[in-house]
Amino acid sequence: MRALTAAALQVQPMAEPLTRRTLTANVTHCTAWVRRCFEETGADLIVLPETCTTGFDPGLTAGELWDVVDELPAELTAPLESAAGELGVHLVYGAYVRGSERGVVFNAAVLAGPRGDILGCYHKTHPFCTEIVTGGGWVTPGDEACVIETDFGTVGLLICFDGDYPELARVCALRGAEILVRPSALLRSADIWELTNRARAYDNHVFVVASNATGVDPAGTIYFGNSMIVTPVAEVVARGSSFEQWVTARLDPASALSAMTPGSSIAQGFDHLADRNLNLLARYRDLLAGPGATRFPYRRGDAGE
């Protein structure tokens, strides 16, 4: 990984009922902010929030949402890829995308490259309890981690509630991720937001660039922003407020891991990946199958409905 400038860009969606017209307006709004951000910062990597093209809660059923959005590559969101190509920047944005059948909708994070192409697309593997289809929501879970090679380093994609799960971040790190990108529309406290961002960075000795939504979505849900950038030793080096804005930081692996903690004269001597006790981890599957593995069954099938 080489040093680079990253920006977490938080924008608000239109609060009107979601249609293809409002989706187009959201894409136009996001694209304008991406251009402003790049002009001011020269960022190599810009990260927009989760579902920035629609808002998190669309106020629609899974079937209705499927009718509004498209599969990738999508004409409606193409201006974002075009902007990435024109600016020569890596751009991550969140969007709902169609599956193969009506009613199958994925919550996706798309990485557009500096040539205007799509370098990768991740489908959220841990939808929140209100959005997952088995809990009465509109999102079908993905089943694959996503790690993407870029010219500045390797990027792992998470989306919002994914960041609560150490396993997914660890899988990305074991596959070579040096930066975890977390577009979000977090519905819980700012304390939980910061805690999970810092923990996933520290767990895996990676940078975390986390962009959180702000404003109001089509269902009337309010988001608090507070986008942040975290170093591999869990130091928050950039933090946003609650309005539309970006925060930016220089990500330099040489300086980030030079000391055990910021300002310390003691060199970094441990490695959370290399120092794992694999004898214990070999029993992980048995532990998951044991009693207590499922404690809060919000999924309808789990609850016997």
C-alpha positions as CSV (number, residue, x, y, z in Angstrom):
1,M,0.0,0.0,0.0
2,R,1.2,3.5,-0.9
3,A,0.3,6.7,0.9
4,L,-2.9,8.3,-0.4
5,T,-5.6,10.9,0.5
6,A,-9.0,9.5,1.4
7,A,-12.3,11.4,1.9
8,A,-15.5,10.3,3.6
9,L,-18.3,12.2,1.9
10,Q,-21.6,12.4,3.7
11,V,-24.7,13.5,1.7
12,Q,-28.4,13.4,2.3
13,P,-31.0,11.8,0.0
14,M,-34.2,13.4,-1.1
15,A,-36.9,12.9,1.5
16,E,-39.7,12.5,-1.1
17,P,-41.2,9.2,-2.0
18,L,-38.8,7.1,-3.9
19,T,-39.2,6.9,-7.7
20,R,-36.9,6.6,-10.6
21,R,-37.0,10.4,-10.9
22,T,-35.9,10.9,-7.3
23,L,-33.2,8.3,-7.7
24,T,-31.9,10.2,-10.7
25,A,-32.0,13.4,-8.6
26,N,-30.0,11.7,-5.8
27,V,-27.4,10.5,-8.3
28,T,-27.0,14.1,-9.7
29,H,-26.7,15.4,-6.1
30,C,-24.0,12.9,-5.2
31,T,-22.1,13.4,-8.4
32,A,-22.0,17.2,-7.7
33,W,-20.6,16.6,-4.2
34,V,-18.0,14.2,-5.5
35,R,-16.8,16.8,-7.9
36,R,-16.6,19.5,-5.2
37,C,-14.8,17.1,-2.9
38,F,-12.2,16.2,-5.4
39,E,-11.6,19.8,-6.5
40,E,-11.0,20.8,-2.9
41,T,-9.0,17.8,-1.7
42,G,-7.5,15.9,-4.7
43,A,-8.5,12.7,-2.9
44,D,-7.4,9.4,-4.4
45,L,-10.4,7.6,-2.7
46,I,-13.8,9.1,-2.1
47,V,-16.5,7.2,-0.1
48,L,-20.2,8.0,-0.2
49,P,-22.7,6.6,2.3
50,E,-24.8,3.4,2.1
51,T,-27.7,3.6,-0.4
52,C,-26.9,7.2,-1.2
53,T,-28.8,6.9,-4.5
54,T,-32.1,6.2,-2.7
55,G,-31.9,6.6,1.0
56,F,-31.7,3.6,3.4
57,D,-35.4,3.0,4.1
58,P,-37.1,3.4,0.7
59,G,-40.6,3.2,2.0
60,L,-41.3,0.4,-0.5
61,T,-41.8,-3.3,-0.5
62,A,-39.0,-5.5,-2.0
63,G,-41.0,-5.9,-5.2
64,E,-41.7,-2.2,-5.5
65,L,-38.0,-1.3,-4.9
66,W,-37.0,-3.9,-7.5
67,D,-39.1,-2.0,-10.0
68,V,-37.3,1.3,-9.3
69,V,-33.7,0.2,-9.2
70,D,-31.6,-1.5,-11.9
71,E,-29.0,-4.3,-12.1
72,L,-25.4,-3.3,-12.6
73,P,-24.0,-1.7,-14.7
74,A,-27.0,0.7,-14.4
75,E,-27.9,3.6,-16.6
76,L,-29.4,5.5,-13.6
77,T,-26.1,5.4,-11.6
78,A,-23.7,5.7,-14.6
79,P,-23.0,9.4,-13.8
80,L,-21.1,8.3,-10.7
81,E,-18.8,6.0,-12.7
82,S,-18.4,8.7,-15.3
83,A,-17.4,11.2,-12.7
84,A,-14.8,8.8,-11.3
85,G,-13.4,8.4,-14.8
86,E,-13.3,12.1,-15.5
87,L,-11.6,12.9,-12.2
88,G,-9.3,9.9,-12.2
89,V,-10.5,8.9,-8.7
90,H,-11.6,5.7,-6.9
91,L,-15.2,6.2,-5.8
92,V,-17.3,4.0,-3.5
93,Y,-21.0,4.5,-3.4
94,G,-23.9,2.7,-1.9
95,A,-27.0,1.6,-3.9
96,Y,-29.8,-0.9,-4.1
97,V,-29.4,-3.2,-7.1
98,R,-31.7,-5.7,-8.7
99,G,-31.2,-9.4,-8.4
100,S,-32.3,-11.9,-11.0
101,E,-35.9,-12.1,-9.9
102,R,-38.5,-9.5,-8.9
103,G,-38.3,-8.9,-5.2
104,V,-34.6,-9.9,-4.9
105,V,-32.8,-6.6,-4.1
106,F,-29.2,-6.3,-2.8
107,N,-27.8,-3.6,-0.7
108,A,-24.6,-2.9,-2.6
109,A,-21.3,-1.0,-2.3
110,V,-19.8,-0.3,-5.7
111,L,-16.2,0.6,-6.3
112,A,-15.8,2.7,-9.5
113,G,-12.3,3.1,-10.8
114,P,-10.3,6.0,-12.3
115,R,-11.1,4.9,-15.8
116,G,-14.8,5.0,-15.2
117,D,-15.3,1.3,-14.9
118,I,-16.7,-0.8,-12.0
119,L,-13.8,-2.5,-10.2
120,G,-16.1,-4.5,-7.8
121,C,-19.5,-4.7,-6.2
122,Y,-20.2,-6.1,-2.8
123,H,-23.6,-7.2,-1.5
124,K,-24.2,-6.6,2.2
125,T,-23.9,-9.9,4.0
126,H,-25.4,-8.7,7.3
127,P,-28.5,-6.7,6.6
128,F,-30.0,-4.9,9.6
129,C,-33.0,-6.5,11.3
130,T,-35.4,-4.0,9.8
131,E,-34.1,-4.3,6.2
132,I,-33.6,-8.1,5.8
133,V,-36.4,-9.8,3.8
134,T,-36.8,-12.6,6.4
135,G,-37.5,-9.9,9.0
136,G,-40.2,-8.2,6.9
137,G,-37.8,-5.9,5.0
138,W,-36.6,-5.5,1.5
139,V,-33.0,-6.7,1.2
140,T,-31.7,-10.2,0.3
141,P,-28.3,-10.9,2.0
142,G,-25.2,-11.4,-0.1
143,D,-22.9,-14.4,0.7
144,E,-19.4,-13.3,-0.4
145,A,-16.7,-11.0,1.1
146,C,-15.3,-8.5,-1.5
147,V,-11.6,-7.5,-1.6
148,I,-10.4,-5.4,-4.6
149,E,-6.9,-4.6,-5.8
150,T,-6.3,-1.0,-6.7
151,D,-3.2,1.0,-7.7
152,F,-2.8,2.4,-4.2
153,G,-3.5,-0.8,-2.2
154,T,-6.1,-3.5,-1.4
155,V,-9.6,-2.4,-0.4
156,G,-12.2,-4.5,1.5
157,L,-15.9,-3.4,1.4
158,L,-18.2,-3.5,4.3
159,I,-21.7,-1.9,4.6
160,C,-23.0,-0.4,7.9
161,F,-24.2,-3.3,10.1
162,D,-21.5,-5.5,8.6
163,G,-19.1,-3.5,10.8
164,D,-20.6,-5.1,13.9
165,Y,-19.2,-8.5,12.9
166,P,-15.5,-9.0,13.4
167,E,-15.5,-12.1,11.2
168,L,-16.2,-10.2,8.0
169,A,-13.5,-7.6,8.6
170,R,-11.1,-10.3,9.5
171,V,-11.8,-12.3,6.3
172,C,-11.2,-9.1,4.3
173,A,-7.9,-8.5,6.1
174,L,-6.8,-12.1,5.7
175,R,-7.5,-11.7,1.9
176,G,-5.1,-8.8,1.9
177,A,-7.3,-5.7,2.6
178,E,-5.2,-2.8,3.9
179,I,-8.2,-0.4,3.9
180,L,-11.7,-1.2,5.0
181,V,-14.4,1.0,3.4
182,R,-17.7,1.2,5.3
183,P,-20.5,3.2,3.6
184,S,-23.3,3.4,6.2
185,A,-26.7,4.7,7.2
186,L,-26.4,3.9,10.9
187,L,-29.5,3.9,13.0
188,R,-27.9,3.5,16.4
189,S,-25.7,5.8,18.5
190,A,-22.7,7.8,17.6
191,D,-20.8,5.8,20.3
192,I,-21.6,2.5,18.6
193,W,-20.5,4.0,15.3
194,E,-17.2,5.1,16.6
195,L,-16.6,2.0,18.7
196,T,-17.1,-0.4,15.8
197,N,-15.1,1.6,13.3
198,R,-12.1,1.8,15.7
199,A,-12.4,-1.8,16.8
200,R,-12.4,-3.2,13.2
201,A,-9.4,-1.0,12.4
202,Y,-7.5,-2.1,15.5
203,D,-8.5,-5.8,15.2
204,N,-6.9,-6.1,11.8
205,H,-4.3,-3.3,11.6
206,V,-6.1,-1.6,8.7
207,F,-7.3,1.9,7.9
208,V,-11.1,2.4,8.0
209,V,-12.9,5.0,5.9
210,A,-16.4,5.2,7.1
211,S,-19.0,7.4,5.5
212,N,-22.4,7.8,7.2
213,A,-25.6,9.2,5.9
214,T,-27.1,12.5,7.1
215,G,-30.5,14.1,6.6
216,V,-33.8,12.3,6.2
217,D,-34.7,9.3,3.9
218,P,-38.0,8.6,2.1
219,A,-39.4,6.8,5.1
220,G,-38.7,9.8,7.4
221,T,-35.7,8.3,9.2
222,I,-33.1,10.8,10.4
223,Y,-29.3,10.1,10.2
224,F,-26.5,11.8,12.1
225,G,-23.5,11.8,9.9
226,N,-20.2,11.7,11.9
227,S,-18.3,10.2,9.1
228,M,-14.7,9.3,10.1
229,I,-11.4,8.0,9.1
230,V,-9.5,5.7,11.5
231,T,-5.9,4.5,11.5
232,P,-4.6,0.9,12.1
233,V,-4.0,1.8,15.8
234,A,-7.6,3.0,16.3
235,E,-6.8,6.7,16.1
236,V,-9.7,8.8,14.7
237,V,-7.8,11.2,12.4
238,A,-10.9,12.8,10.8
239,R,-14.4,13.2,12.0
240,G,-17.5,14.8,10.5
241,S,-20.5,16.6,11.9
242,S,-24.2,16.1,11.1
243,F,-24.6,18.1,7.9
244,E,-23.5,17.5,4.3
245,Q,-19.7,17.7,4.1
246,W,-16.6,15.6,3.7
247,V,-13.7,14.8,6.0
248,T,-10.3,13.8,4.7
249,A,-7.0,12.4,5.9
250,R,-3.7,11.2,4.5
251,L,-3.3,7.4,4.9
252,D,0.3,6.6,5.3
253,P,1.0,3.0,6.4
254,A,4.7,3.7,7.3
255,S,3.7,6.3,9.9
256,A,0.5,4.7,11.0
257,L,2.2,1.5,12.3
258,S,5.5,2.9,13.4
259,A,4.5,3.1,17.1
260,M,2.4,1.0,19.4
261,T,0.1,3.9,20.0
262,P,0.0,7.5,18.8
263,G,2.8,9.5,20.2
264,S,4.6,6.5,21.8
265,S,8.3,5.9,21.6
266,I,7.7,2.1,21.7
267,A,7.7,0.5,18.3
268,Q,4.7,-1.6,17.1
269,G,5.7,-5.2,18.0
270,F,2.6,-7.3,17.7
271,D,0.4,-8.4,14.8
272,H,-3.2,-9.4,15.4
273,L,-3.2,-11.5,12.2
274,A,0.1,-13.3,12.6
275,D,-0.3,-13.8,16.3
276,R,-3.6,-15.7,16.2
277,N,-3.8,-19.0,18.1
278,L,-4.9,-21.2,15.2
279,N,-5.4,-24.2,17.6
280,L,-8.3,-22.3,19.2
281,L,-9.7,-21.1,15.9
282,A,-9.9,-24.7,14.6
283,R,-12.7,-25.2,17.1
284,Y,-14.6,-22.1,16.0
285,R,-17.0,-24.2,13.8
286,D,-17.9,-26.4,16.9
287,L,-18.5,-23.3,19.0
288,L,-20.9,-21.8,16.5
289,A,-22.9,-25.0,16.4
290,G,-23.2,-25.2,20.1
291,P,-26.0,-23.9,22.4
292,G,-26.3,-20.1,22.5
293,A,-25.1,-19.5,19.0
294,T,-28.5,-17.9,18.1
295,R,-29.8,-15.8,21.0
296,F,-32.0,-13.2,19.3
297,P,-33.9,-14.8,16.5
298,Y,-35.5,-11.9,14.6
299,R,-35.7,-13.9,11.4
300,R,-39.1,-15.3,10.9
301,G,-37.9,-18.8,10.0
302,D,-35.8,-18.9,13.2
303,A,-38.7,-17.9,15.3
304,G,-40.9,-20.7,14.0
305,E,-43.2,-18.4,12.0
